[in-house]
């Protein structure tokens, strides 16, 4: 195992698990025998037993800062065929609840005002007539998951087409505001253990909006990303796209579109494969001397996203 960055180790020889098994979900066994993922052995999810509570699936990650950890992510997380999105613009088969159970911890979601009722916020991918999900329903699924899994941290990156004040109303109405983390400007990011102890395990960012509220971070003020959506796997790049490499959080956009610019399951079979995805993540991390904190794909069900993230975190 080679530690490439402070707090972020990479097994350059590959992982023992290349099957893409989910990690850190509520069905994972963490050595406590109860399968609830809290590490305490009593099955109640509160982490009060003999074993310490795992953070993002591993006790070792509790000591790492948030910006030193790699998380598995999905692009247009809400756009799933099982939730009624069209085959032309769906990015995944499974929706948000299943993604959370499978191990997805970063979700890129797009917010719009509902045309039929502008007081409501919905999640769409392109024209909302091709599929939409109420934002409040998505938040409810996230809250339920976080409450049932007290060692897990979830990050949201909104492509936001709504006012932050209106988004905040949904957070108040759903109770999600009780879980959000507000990062002080210029301060080091907390460790995962500190986020867990404070129960501020929902990190909210947006592409367009800024604070207030304080927890509504602009992603390009705290992070940067790579180019996205090429039509050939060979064109995936580690170059800077948005934000600044002086920031703390690194978003690796890792998906390929078809010739019509639409999500491509066939290309996901190629680029989500263990060796391909690991090699690109390691190349991009080395280029900027920073872990690829958010490894984000289309059709996460295909390939080995979770196994790659495990390897990048040193497991």
C-alpha positions as CSV (number, residue, x, y, z in Angstrom):
1,X,0.0,0.0,0.0
2,X,1.3,3.5,-0.9
3,X,0.3,6.7,0.8
4,X,0.2,9.2,-2.0
5,X,-1.3,12.1,0.1
6,X,-1.5,12.9,3.7
7,X,-4.4,10.8,5.0
8,X,-5.1,9.2,1.7
9,X,-3.6,5.8,0.9
10,X,-3.7,4.0,-2.4
11,X,-3.0,0.3,-3.0
12,X,-1.1,0.7,-6.3
13,X,-1.3,-3.1,-6.8
14,X,-5.1,-3.2,-7.0
15,X,-7.9,-4.2,-4.7
16,X,-8.7,-7.7,-3.3
17,X,-12.4,-6.9,-4.2
18,X,-13.0,-6.0,-7.8
19,X,-16.7,-7.0,-7.8
20,X,-17.9,-3.5,-6.9
21,X,-19.4,-4.6,-3.6
22,X,-21.2,-1.8,-1.7
23,X,-19.4,-0.3,1.2
24,X,-20.7,1.7,4.2
25,X,-24.3,0.8,3.6
26,X,-26.8,-0.3,6.2
27,X,-26.5,-3.9,5.0
28,X,-22.7,-4.0,5.4
29,X,-21.1,-6.2,8.0
30,X,-18.4,-4.3,9.8
31,X,-17.1,-7.0,12.1
32,X,-19.8,-6.6,14.7
33,X,-22.1,-9.4,13.4
34,X,-25.3,-7.4,13.4
35,X,-25.2,-6.0,9.9
36,X,-26.4,-2.5,10.9
37,X,-23.1,-0.8,10.0
38,X,-22.6,1.0,13.3
39,X,-19.9,-1.2,14.6
40,X,-21.4,-1.8,18.1
41,X,-22.8,-5.3,17.8
42,X,-26.1,-4.6,19.4
43,X,-28.1,-3.9,16.2
44,X,-29.6,-0.6,17.4
45,X,-27.5,1.7,15.1
46,X,-26.3,4.0,17.9
47,X,-22.6,2.9,18.1
48,X,-22.7,2.5,21.9
49,X,-21.3,-1.0,22.1
50,X,-17.7,-2.3,22.5
51,X,-16.6,-1.5,19.0
52,X,-16.1,2.1,17.8
53,X,-18.5,3.6,15.3
54,X,-17.2,3.4,11.7
55,X,-17.2,6.5,9.6
56,X,-18.1,6.0,6.0
57,X,-17.7,2.3,6.5
58,X,-14.3,2.3,8.2
59,X,-13.1,3.2,11.7
60,X,-9.9,4.4,10.2
61,X,-11.7,7.1,8.2
62,X,-12.9,8.8,11.3
63,X,-9.5,10.4,11.8
64,X,-9.2,11.7,8.2
65,X,-10.4,15.2,7.2
66,X,-13.4,15.3,4.9
67,X,-11.2,16.7,2.1
68,X,-8.8,13.7,2.5
69,X,-11.4,11.0,1.9
70,X,-12.7,9.7,-1.5
71,X,-16.5,9.1,-1.9
72,X,-18.5,7.3,-4.5
73,X,-20.9,9.6,-6.4
74,X,-23.5,9.6,-9.1
75,X,-24.3,12.1,-11.8
76,X,-27.9,13.1,-12.1
77,X,-28.6,10.8,-9.2
78,X,-32.4,11.4,-9.4
79,X,-32.6,10.4,-13.1
80,X,-33.4,6.7,-12.8
81,X,-35.5,4.4,-15.0
82,X,-37.1,2.8,-12.0
83,X,-38.4,6.3,-10.9
84,X,-40.0,6.9,-14.3
85,X,-37.3,8.8,-16.2
86,X,-37.2,8.2,-19.9
87,X,-34.7,5.8,-21.4
88,X,-33.4,8.8,-23.4
89,X,-32.3,10.8,-20.4
90,X,-32.0,8.4,-17.5
91,X,-28.5,8.1,-15.9
92,X,-29.1,5.1,-13.7
93,X,-31.4,2.2,-13.2
94,X,-31.9,2.6,-9.5
95,X,-33.2,5.7,-7.7
96,X,-31.9,7.6,-4.7
97,X,-32.9,5.2,-1.9
98,X,-31.2,2.2,-3.6
99,X,-28.2,4.2,-4.4
100,X,-27.8,5.2,-0.8
101,X,-28.1,1.5,0.3
102,X,-25.6,0.5,-2.3
103,X,-22.9,2.9,-1.1
104,X,-23.4,6.2,-3.1
105,X,-22.3,9.1,-0.9
106,X,-22.2,12.0,-3.3
107,X,-25.2,13.0,-5.4
108,X,-25.3,15.5,-8.2
109,X,-29.0,16.6,-8.6
110,X,-30.7,19.3,-10.6
111,X,-33.4,21.5,-9.1
112,X,-36.2,23.3,-11.0
113,X,-39.5,24.9,-10.1
114,X,-42.5,22.7,-10.9
115,X,-44.2,24.2,-13.9
116,X,-47.6,23.2,-12.6
117,X,-47.0,24.5,-9.1
118,X,-44.0,27.0,-8.9
119,X,-44.1,26.8,-5.1
120,X,-42.7,23.3,-5.4
121,X,-39.2,22.2,-6.3
122,X,-38.6,19.2,-8.5
123,X,-35.6,17.3,-9.7
124,X,-35.4,16.9,-13.5
125,X,-32.8,16.0,-16.1
126,X,-33.5,18.2,-19.1
127,X,-37.3,18.7,-19.9
128,X,-39.3,17.8,-16.8
129,X,-41.8,16.1,-19.1
130,X,-39.2,13.3,-19.5
131,X,-39.3,12.6,-15.8
132,X,-39.3,14.4,-12.4
133,X,-39.1,13.7,-8.7
134,X,-40.3,16.0,-5.9
135,X,-37.3,17.4,-4.1
136,X,-38.9,16.9,-0.7
137,X,-39.3,13.1,-1.5
138,X,-35.6,12.9,-2.3
139,X,-34.7,14.7,1.0
140,X,-37.0,12.4,2.9
141,X,-35.1,9.4,1.6
142,X,-31.7,10.9,2.5
143,X,-32.8,11.8,6.0
144,X,-34.1,8.3,6.6
145,X,-30.9,6.8,5.4
146,X,-28.7,9.2,7.5
147,X,-30.8,8.6,10.6
148,X,-30.5,4.8,10.2
149,X,-26.8,5.0,9.5
150,X,-25.2,7.4,12.1
151,X,-21.6,6.9,10.7
152,X,-22.4,8.0,7.1
153,X,-21.8,11.3,5.5
154,X,-23.7,12.5,2.4
155,X,-22.6,15.3,0.0
156,X,-25.0,17.0,-2.4
157,X,-23.9,19.1,-5.4
158,X,-26.9,20.9,-6.9
159,X,-27.2,22.1,-10.4
160,X,-29.5,24.7,-9.0
161,X,-32.1,26.5,-11.0
162,X,-34.0,27.7,-7.8
163,X,-33.3,30.4,-5.3
164,X,-31.3,29.3,-2.2
165,X,-34.1,30.7,0.1
166,X,-36.6,28.5,-1.6
167,X,-34.4,25.5,-1.3
168,X,-34.0,26.3,2.4
169,X,-37.7,26.0,2.8
170,X,-37.6,22.4,1.8
171,X,-34.7,21.8,4.3
172,X,-36.8,23.3,7.1
173,X,-40.0,21.5,6.1
174,X,-38.2,18.1,5.8
175,X,-36.0,18.4,8.9
176,X,-32.9,18.1,6.8
177,X,-31.7,21.4,8.2
178,X,-30.9,19.6,11.4
179,X,-28.2,17.5,9.7
180,X,-26.4,20.1,7.5
181,X,-22.8,21.2,8.0
182,X,-21.8,24.9,7.6
183,X,-18.1,25.3,6.7
184,X,-16.3,28.4,8.0
185,X,-14.4,30.2,5.3
186,X,-10.7,29.6,5.3
187,X,-10.8,26.9,8.0
188,X,-9.6,23.3,7.7
189,X,-12.4,20.8,7.0
190,X,-13.4,18.6,10.0
191,X,-12.6,15.0,10.2
192,X,-15.3,12.5,9.4
193,X,-15.4,11.6,13.2
194,X,-16.1,15.3,14.0
195,X,-18.9,15.4,11.5
196,X,-20.4,12.3,13.0
197,X,-20.0,13.5,16.6
198,X,-21.7,16.8,15.7
199,X,-24.4,15.0,13.6
200,X,-23.7,17.5,10.8
201,X,-23.4,14.7,8.2
202,X,-25.1,16.4,5.2
203,X,-22.8,18.6,3.2
204,X,-24.7,20.8,0.7
205,X,-23.1,22.6,-2.2
206,X,-24.5,24.3,-5.4
207,X,-23.1,25.3,-8.7
208,X,-24.8,28.7,-8.9
209,X,-26.1,29.8,-5.5
210,X,-24.1,31.0,-2.5
211,X,-24.8,31.5,1.1
212,X,-27.0,32.5,2.9
213,X,-27.9,30.2,4.5
214,X,-24.4,29.4,5.7
215,X,-24.7,25.7,4.9
216,X,-25.5,26.4,1.2
217,X,-21.9,26.4,-0.1
218,X,-21.0,27.3,-3.6
219,X,-19.1,24.3,-4.9
220,X,-16.7,26.4,-7.0
221,X,-15.7,28.4,-4.0
222,X,-14.7,25.3,-2.1
223,X,-13.8,22.9,-4.9
224,X,-13.0,22.3,-8.6
225,X,-13.8,19.7,-11.2
226,X,-12.6,18.0,-14.4
227,X,-14.3,18.4,-17.8
228,X,-17.4,16.2,-18.3
229,X,-19.4,14.5,-20.9
230,X,-17.0,13.6,-23.8
231,X,-18.2,11.1,-26.4
232,X,-15.1,9.0,-26.4
233,X,-13.4,7.4,-23.3
234,X,-10.1,8.5,-24.7
235,X,-11.1,12.1,-24.2
236,X,-11.6,12.0,-20.5
237,X,-9.3,14.6,-19.1
238,X,-7.8,15.6,-15.7
239,X,-7.6,19.3,-16.7
240,X,-9.2,22.0,-14.6
241,X,-12.8,22.8,-15.7
242,X,-14.5,24.9,-13.0
243,X,-13.4,26.3,-9.7
244,X,-9.8,26.6,-8.5
245,X,-7.2,23.9,-7.7
246,X,-6.4,26.1,-4.7
247,X,-9.7,24.9,-3.2
248,X,-10.0,21.9,-1.0
249,X,-12.5,19.5,-2.8
250,X,-11.9,17.7,-6.0
251,X,-14.7,16.5,-8.2
252,X,-13.8,13.8,-10.8
253,X,-16.5,13.8,-13.5
254,X,-16.2,10.3,-15.0
255,X,-18.9,9.6,-17.6
256,X,-19.1,9.4,-21.4
257,X,-22.1,10.4,-23.5
258,X,-23.3,8.8,-26.7
259,X,-23.2,10.5,-30.1
260,X,-26.5,12.3,-29.2
261,X,-25.0,13.7,-26.0
262,X,-27.1,11.4,-23.9
263,X,-26.1,9.0,-21.1
264,X,-24.5,5.9,-22.4
265,X,-24.8,2.5,-20.6
266,X,-22.5,0.9,-23.1
267,X,-19.7,3.4,-22.4
268,X,-20.3,3.0,-18.7
269,X,-19.4,-0.6,-19.1
270,X,-16.0,0.6,-20.3
271,X,-15.2,3.6,-18.1
272,X,-16.6,2.2,-14.9
273,X,-14.5,-1.0,-15.1
274,X,-12.1,-1.3,-12.2
275,X,-8.7,-0.9,-14.0
276,X,-9.9,2.0,-16.2
277,X,-11.6,3.9,-13.4
278,X,-8.8,3.4,-10.9
279,X,-6.1,4.4,-13.4
280,X,-7.9,7.7,-14.3
281,X,-8.5,8.5,-10.6
282,X,-4.9,7.9,-9.8
283,X,-3.7,9.9,-12.8
284,X,-5.9,12.9,-11.9
285,X,-5.0,12.7,-8.2
286,X,-1.3,12.7,-9.1
287,X,-1.7,15.6,-11.6
288,X,-3.0,17.9,-8.9
289,X,-1.4,16.3,-5.8
290,X,-4.9,15.9,-4.2
291,X,-7.3,13.0,-3.7
292,X,-10.2,12.8,-6.1
293,X,-12.7,13.4,-3.3
294,X,-15.8,12.8,-5.4
295,X,-15.6,10.1,-8.0
296,X,-18.9,10.5,-10.0
297,X,-20.2,8.2,-12.7
298,X,-23.3,7.4,-14.8
299,X,-24.9,4.0,-14.6
300,X,-23.2,3.3,-11.3
301,X,-24.7,-0.2,-11.3
302,X,-22.3,-1.2,-14.1
303,X,-18.6,-1.7,-13.3
304,X,-16.6,-1.3,-10.1
305,X,-17.2,2.2,-8.6
306,X,-17.3,1.0,-5.0
307,X,-14.2,-1.2,-5.3
308,X,-12.2,1.6,-6.8
309,X,-13.2,4.0,-4.0
310,X,-12.2,1.4,-1.5
311,X,-8.8,1.1,-3.1
312,X,-8.3,4.9,-3.3
313,X,-9.0,5.1,0.4
314,X,-6.4,2.5,1.1
315,X,-8.6,-0.5,1.8
